[in-house]
Amino acid sequence: MKLSKRMKENFKLFDKQKRYPLDEAIEILKKFKRANFDETVECAVNLNVDPRKADQVIRGTVSLPHGTGKQVRVLVLTKGEKVTEAQEAGADYVGAEEYIEKIKQGWLDFDAVIATPDIMSEVGKLGRILGPRGLMPNPKVGTVTFEVGKAVKEVKAGKIEFRTDKFGNVHAPVGKISFTNQQLRENIVAFLNTLISMRPATLKGQYIKNVAVSTTQGPGVKVDYLELTR
């Protein structure tokens, strides 16, 4: 793959094979030549799990202390008295059948979906559309609930959802490059601590194999995650 001039310059700032202490890795990201927008900082973790085994699929949520820096557009699929609750909590779109039909027709101008249990029989029909995009409401991560007000506020404040892909990797946005070093550190540590707490009981040996941080258009910098647990 042909690298851009900016990418070549960024690669000169660090050793691709070295694992850096988290604070140093963040400093390296800050020195990168950037794109002309506030790039997202992402943390990627390679886990020693077999996602083909149900008990080794890592899926959950974490509330980042400083949010993601992104304005999250929340759709709440509900009806009755919960409509007002969702609206008052700050949901961008609230409704039922009309939004379900819009989604079937290709509308996807939202970043998170919350639904109440009483409407899931209809929402379930959207699985093929929302599932592959990671938008399908799920009770395990708190997006199928009657406490819609609480759920909306959590998502707006920086609660993110993550899960392993078929290779055992987990990716999560952990802020913007404009965040302070301390804000990025605290968000990354919160994410990693959540992953560590979800280690499968049946897993033998090493759990986390590699951790890297990167910006939207920058290379990944390996992190010495063991330094965080010493």
C-alpha positions as a Python dict, from the first residue, in 0.01 Angstrom:
ca = {
    (1, 'M'): (0, 0, 0),
    (2, 'K'): (134, 341, -96),
    (3, 'L'): (170, 570, 206),
    (4, 'S'): (91, 940, 195),
    (5, 'K'): (363, 1192, 275),
    (6, 'R'): (193, 1270, 608),
    (7, 'M'): (176, 902, 703),
    (8, 'K'): (546, 853, 620),
    (9, 'E'): (633, 1151, 844),
    (10, 'N'): (422, 1010, 1127),
    (11, 'F'): (588, 668, 1108),
    (12, 'K'): (925, 836, 1168),
    (13, 'L'): (809, 950, 1512),
    (14, 'F'): (803, 606, 1674),
    (15, 'D'): (926, 248, 1656),
    (16, 'K'): (654, 24, 1509),
    (17, 'Q'): (780, -277, 1706),
    (18, 'K'): (806, -108, 2046),
    (19, 'R'): (537, -103, 2313),
    (20, 'Y'): (521, 239, 2475),
    (21, 'P'): (391, 341, 2818),
    (22, 'L'): (43, 485, 2769),
    (23, 'D'): (145, 843, 2847),
    (24, 'E'): (427, 824, 2592),
    (25, 'A'): (198, 669, 2329),
    (26, 'I'): (-48, 956, 2372),
    (27, 'E'): (238, 1207, 2337),
    (28, 'I'): (333, 1042, 2007),
    (29, 'L'): (-24, 1075, 1877),
    (30, 'K'): (-17, 1443, 1971),
    (31, 'K'): (298, 1494, 1760),
    (32, 'F'): (148, 1342, 1445),
    (33, 'K'): (90, 1562, 1145),
    (34, 'R'): (-288, 1579, 1147),
    (35, 'A'): (-574, 1595, 902),
    (36, 'N'): (-768, 1921, 884),
    (37, 'F'): (-1032, 1807, 1133),
    (38, 'D'): (-1043, 1698, 1496),
    (39, 'E'): (-948, 1333, 1453),
    (40, 'T'): (-1095, 1060, 1671),
    (41, 'V'): (-856, 864, 1891),
    (42, 'E'): (-925, 491, 1884),
    (43, 'C'): (-805, 211, 2106),
    (44, 'A'): (-772, -134, 1947),
    (45, 'V'): (-723, -445, 2159),
    (46, 'N'): (-640, -793, 2034),
    (47, 'L'): (-774, -1053, 2278),
    (48, 'N'): (-671, -1416, 2309),
    (49, 'V'): (-1031, -1537, 2277),
    (50, 'D'): (-1220, -1757, 2033),
    (51, 'P'): (-1534, -1563, 1928),
    (52, 'R'): (-1678, -1887, 1788),
    (53, 'K'): (-1735, -1993, 2148),
    (54, 'A'): (-2035, -1821, 2303),
    (55, 'D'): (-1867, -1778, 2641),
    (56, 'Q'): (-1570, -1601, 2481),
    (57, 'V'): (-1761, -1333, 2291),
    (58, 'I'): (-1671, -1010, 2468),
    (59, 'R'): (-1951, -757, 2445),
    (60, 'G'): (-2037, -470, 2674),
    (61, 'T'): (-2046, -99, 2737),
    (62, 'V'): (-1833, 155, 2917),
    (63, 'S'): (-1908, 511, 3021),
    (64, 'L'): (-1602, 712, 2929),
    (65, 'P'): (-1521, 973, 3196),
    (66, 'H'): (-1480, 1247, 2935),
    (67, 'G'): (-1712, 1117, 2663),
    (68, 'T'): (-1610, 1059, 2302),
    (69, 'G'): (-1613, 1421, 2190),
    (70, 'K'): (-1879, 1334, 1936),
    (71, 'Q'): (-2234, 1462, 1924),
    (72, 'V'): (-2429, 1137, 1938),
    (73, 'R'): (-2763, 1127, 1756),
    (74, 'V'): (-2996, 903, 1954),
    (75, 'L'): (-3309, 737, 1819),
    (76, 'V'): (-3556, 601, 2075),
    (77, 'L'): (-3815, 355, 1949),
    (78, 'T'): (-4103, 363, 2192),
    (79, 'K'): (-4462, 474, 2238),
    (80, 'G'): (-4698, 608, 2501),
    (81, 'E'): (-4569, 791, 2805),
    (82, 'K'): (-4208, 695, 2730),
    (83, 'V'): (-4207, 929, 2431),
    (84, 'T'): (-4207, 1236, 2657),
    (85, 'E'): (-3945, 1085, 2887),
    (86, 'A'): (-3711, 1023, 2593),
    (87, 'Q'): (-3764, 1371, 2452),
    (88, 'E'): (-3698, 1538, 2786),
    (89, 'A'): (-3375, 1336, 2823),
    (90, 'G'): (-3245, 1478, 2495),
    (91, 'A'): (-3319, 1207, 2237),
    (92, 'D'): (-3289, 1338, 1881),
    (93, 'Y'): (-3564, 1120, 1735),
    (94, 'V'): (-3849, 951, 1921),
    (95, 'G'): (-4130, 740, 1783),
    (96, 'A'): (-4231, 395, 1674),
    (97, 'E'): (-4386, 276, 1347),
    (98, 'E'): (-4290, 586, 1148),
    (99, 'Y'): (-3919, 545, 1227),
    (100, 'I'): (-3925, 169, 1179),
    (101, 'E'): (-4064, 226, 829),
    (102, 'K'): (-3805, 496, 756),
    (103, 'I'): (-3524, 258, 852),
    (104, 'K'): (-3667, -12, 625),
    (105, 'Q'): (-3650, 243, 344),
    (106, 'G'): (-3283, 320, 410),
    (107, 'W'): (-3283, 601, 667),
    (108, 'L'): (-2983, 573, 902),
    (109, 'D'): (-2911, 927, 1022),
    (110, 'F'): (-2846, 828, 1385),
    (111, 'D'): (-2560, 688, 1594),
    (112, 'A'): (-2740, 488, 1863),
    (113, 'V'): (-3078, 319, 1903),
    (114, 'I'): (-3265, 261, 2227),
    (115, 'A'): (-3594, 70, 2238),
    (116, 'T'): (-3846, -28, 2502),
    (117, 'P'): (-3921, -400, 2545),
    (118, 'D'): (-4286, -363, 2441),
    (119, 'I'): (-4187, -268, 2088),
    (120, 'M'): (-3905, -517, 2030),
    (121, 'S'): (-4126, -753, 1829),
    (122, 'E'): (-4132, -484, 1560),
    (123, 'V'): (-3775, -364, 1612),
    (124, 'G'): (-3654, -722, 1572),
    (125, 'K'): (-3752, -707, 1205),
    (126, 'L'): (-3476, -448, 1157),
    (127, 'G'): (-3202, -692, 1261),
    (128, 'R'): (-3060, -734, 911),
    (129, 'I'): (-3027, -358, 873),
    (130, 'L'): (-2917, -251, 1221),
    (131, 'G'): (-2723, -563, 1326),
    (132, 'P'): (-2428, -537, 1082),
    (133, 'R'): (-2390, -170, 1173),
    (134, 'G'): (-2376, -236, 1547),
    (135, 'L'): (-2697, -42, 1603),
    (136, 'M'): (-2938, -318, 1706),
    (137, 'P'): (-3082, -257, 2056),
    (138, 'N'): (-2978, -524, 2304),
    (139, 'P'): (-3084, -573, 2668),
    (140, 'K'): (-2733, -697, 2758),
    (141, 'V'): (-2587, -353, 2690),
    (142, 'G'): (-2879, -152, 2827),
    (143, 'T'): (-3032, -35, 2499),
    (144, 'V'): (-3352, -234, 2546),
    (145, 'T'): (-3506, -83, 2857),
    (146, 'F'): (-3806, 100, 2999),
    (147, 'E'): (-3563, 345, 3164),
    (148, 'V'): (-3527, 537, 2840),
    (149, 'G'): (-3444, 868, 3006),
    (150, 'K'): (-3147, 719, 3189),
    (151, 'A'): (-3030, 530, 2878),
    (152, 'V'): (-3042, 841, 2658),
    (153, 'K'): (-2844, 1048, 2909),
    (154, 'E'): (-2578, 777, 2941),
    (155, 'V'): (-2531, 749, 2565),
    (156, 'K'): (-2519, 1126, 2525),
    (157, 'A'): (-2263, 1152, 2807),
    (158, 'G'): (-2021, 909, 2644),
    (159, 'K'): (-2140, 555, 2703),
    (160, 'I'): (-2009, 338, 2420),
    (161, 'E'): (-2076, -19, 2314),
    (162, 'F'): (-1807, -263, 2200),
    (163, 'R'): (-1774, -626, 2100),
    (164, 'T'): (-1515, -864, 1959),
    (165, 'D'): (-1497, -917, 1585),
    (166, 'K'): (-1435, -1262, 1434),
    (167, 'F'): (-1059, -1219, 1487),
    (168, 'G'): (-1087, -1140, 1857),
    (169, 'N'): (-1026, -767, 1813),
    (170, 'V'): (-1214, -494, 1998),
    (171, 'H'): (-1214, -134, 1874),
    (172, 'A'): (-1347, 168, 2060),
    (173, 'P'): (-1340, 546, 2011),
    (174, 'V'): (-1186, 697, 2324),
    (175, 'G'): (-1194, 1069, 2252),
    (176, 'K'): (-1064, 1334, 2016),
    (177, 'I'): (-704, 1437, 1954),
    (178, 'S'): (-800, 1781, 2090),
    (179, 'F'): (-861, 1624, 2433),
    (180, 'T'): (-594, 1679, 2695),
    (181, 'N'): (-345, 1399, 2754),
    (182, 'Q'): (-505, 1330, 3092),
    (183, 'Q'): (-855, 1306, 2944),
    (184, 'L'): (-737, 1057, 2683),
    (185, 'R'): (-548, 856, 2944),
    (186, 'E'): (-850, 833, 3175),
    (187, 'N'): (-1081, 731, 2891),
    (188, 'I'): (-839, 463, 2766),
    (189, 'V'): (-782, 325, 3117),
    (190, 'A'): (-1158, 309, 3177),
    (191, 'F'): (-1203, 112, 2853),
    (192, 'L'): (-916, -128, 2927),
    (193, 'N'): (-1028, -185, 3285),
    (194, 'T'): (-1375, -274, 3161),
    (195, 'L'): (-1229, -524, 2914),
    (196, 'I'): (-1011, -679, 3184),
    (197, 'S'): (-1315, -720, 3412),
    (198, 'M'): (-1488, -919, 3136),
    (199, 'R'): (-1222, -1188, 3104),
    (200, 'P'): (-1403, -1522, 3043),
    (201, 'A'): (-1381, -1756, 3343),
    (202, 'T'): (-1299, -2050, 3113),
    (203, 'L'): (-1008, -1877, 2939),
    (204, 'K'): (-664, -2017, 3015),
    (205, 'G'): (-340, -1822, 2984),
    (206, 'Q'): (-293, -1475, 2842),
    (207, 'Y'): (-606, -1266, 2786),
    (208, 'I'): (-484, -943, 2625),
    (209, 'K'): (-230, -992, 2345),
    (210, 'N'): (-185, -641, 2206),
    (211, 'V'): (-312, -286, 2262),
    (212, 'A'): (-266, 3, 2020),
    (213, 'V'): (-389, 361, 1997),
    (214, 'S'): (-431, 559, 1677),
    (215, 'T'): (-595, 862, 1525),
    (216, 'T'): (-847, 856, 1241),
    (217, 'Q'): (-584, 902, 971),
    (218, 'G'): (-273, 807, 1166),
    (219, 'P'): (-81, 483, 1228),
    (220, 'G'): (-129, 266, 1535),
    (221, 'V'): (113, 300, 1827),
    (222, 'K'): (154, -9, 2044),
    (223, 'V'): (90, 34, 2416),
    (224, 'D'): (261, -147, 2704),
    (225, 'Y'): (-68, -237, 2871),
    (226, 'L'): (109, -437, 3143),
    (227, 'E'): (252, -107, 3269),
    (228, 'L'): (-101, -10, 3368),
    (229, 'T'): (-141, -314, 3593),
    (230, 'R'): (195, -301, 3770),
}
